[in-house]
Amino acid sequence: MKKIFMWTFGLLLSFSFASCGGDDLIADLPDNLGTESPGNPNDDSDDPNIQAEKILIVYFSRTGYNYPNQWLDVGHTARVAGYIADLTGGDRFEILPVVPYPDNYQETVAIAREEYDNDTRPAIQNKIENLDDYDTVFIGNPIWHGAAPMIIRTFYESYDLTGKVLIPFSTHAGSGLGDSERLARNYYPDNTVLSGLAVQGTNSPNARDDVEAWLKRIGIIE
């Protein structure tokens, strides 16, 4: 009887933990659902010979109220993109949605969940005119509900990145890179995809040294 009781208690406890990943978790809004992608044979992150001739930093970032009840004039991902641009001399392109996400935290939570559940492709209002000029493309985003926002899929499906070195990065509140690396590899399995960087969103103001160390590690800067 005691063994049956302990087994039943353990089963109930596991269900309780599983239910903690509710729909109100989102990052740059907080999230603990995602995991970083495993290694990949196309990952040349330890190759010191990879040097970018011209770099583009593409990123999507959100401002407004964020977790925990913090107003952001500069989004966490935008801040990290700025560090990358400063350290590499690369150009920046911010993905701007046709319909901006609301400043209200909970409204954004609900919209992001709906977009993910419906496999939505939010429209992008601006366009990269000279993508052929770039050899290396960083792709940055927050992690929402354990994954990159759906507008990142819109970006991948809007441009031909064949042959370019792709480097994902993210800001998060517990999910690391989420599916950011996997997305790059799924869309471009023959491209070189370097190991990405995940920055805790609330730590983004202090992350410049981490960004610099990462860029050195993957061979982008010396």
GIMOVEN-V434745 format. One record per backbone hydrogen bond with DSSP energy under -0.5 kcal/mol. CO is the residue of the C=O (numbers start at 1). NH is the residue of the N-H. If there is no record, write none. Layout:
co->CO nh->NH
co->CO nh->NH
This chain:
co->1 nh->5
co->2 nh->6
co->3 nh->7
co->4 nh->8
co->5 nh->9
co->6 nh->10
co->7 nh->11
co->8 nh->12
co->9 nh->13
co->10 nh->14
co->11 nh->15
co->12 nh->16
co->13 nh->17
co->14 nh->18
co->15 nh->19
co->17 nh->20
co->18 nh->21
co->20 nh->22
co->22 nh->25
co->24 nh->26
co->30 nh->26
co->40 nh->43
co->42 nh->44
co->42 nh->193
co->44 nh->47
co->46 nh->48
co->47 nh->50
co->49 nh->51
co->54 nh->135
co->54 nh->136
co->55 nh->91
co->56 nh->58
co->56 nh->138
co->57 nh->93
co->58 nh->140
co->59 nh->95
co->64 nh->72
co->66 nh->70
co->70 nh->66
co->71 nh->73
co->72 nh->64
co->75 nh->79
co->76 nh->80
co->77 nh->81
co->78 nh->82
co->79 nh->83
co->80 nh->84
co->81 nh->85
co->82 nh->86
co->83 nh->87
co->84 nh->88
co->85 nh->89
co->91 nh->57
co->93 nh->59
co->93 nh->95
co->94 nh->96
co->95 nh->97
co->96 nh->125
co->96 nh->126
co->98 nh->100
co->103 nh->65
co->104 nh->108
co->105 nh->109
co->106 nh->110
co->107 nh->111
co->108 nh->112
co->109 nh->113
co->110 nh->114
co->111 nh->115
co->112 nh->116
co->113 nh->117
co->114 nh->118
co->115 nh->120
co->116 nh->119
co->123 nh->98
co->127 nh->129
co->130 nh->133
co->131 nh->134
co->135 nh->165
co->136 nh->56
co->137 nh->167
co->138 nh->58
co->139 nh->169
co->140 nh->60
co->141 nh->171
co->142 nh->144
co->142 nh->149
co->143 nh->27
co->144 nh->147
co->147 nh->144
co->149 nh->152
co->149 nh->153
co->150 nh->153
co->150 nh->154
co->151 nh->155
co->152 nh->156
co->153 nh->157
co->154 nh->158
co->155 nh->158
co->155 nh->159
co->159 nh->161
co->161 nh->164
co->165 nh->137
co->166 nh->194
co->167 nh->139
co->168 nh->197
co->169 nh->141
co->170 nh->199
co->171 nh->143
co->172 nh->201
co->175 nh->178
co->177 nh->180
co->179 nh->183
co->180 nh->184
co->181 nh->185
co->182 nh->186
co->183 nh->187
co->184 nh->188
co->188 nh->191
co->191 nh->193
co->192 nh->166
co->192 nh->194
co->194 nh->168
co->197 nh->170
co->199 nh->172
co->200 nh->203
co->201 nh->204
co->203 nh->206
co->204 nh->207
co->207 nh->211
co->208 nh->212
co->209 nh->213
co->210 nh->214
co->211 nh->215
co->212 nh->216
co->213 nh->217
co->214 nh->218
co->215 nh->220
co->215 nh->221
co->216 nh->219
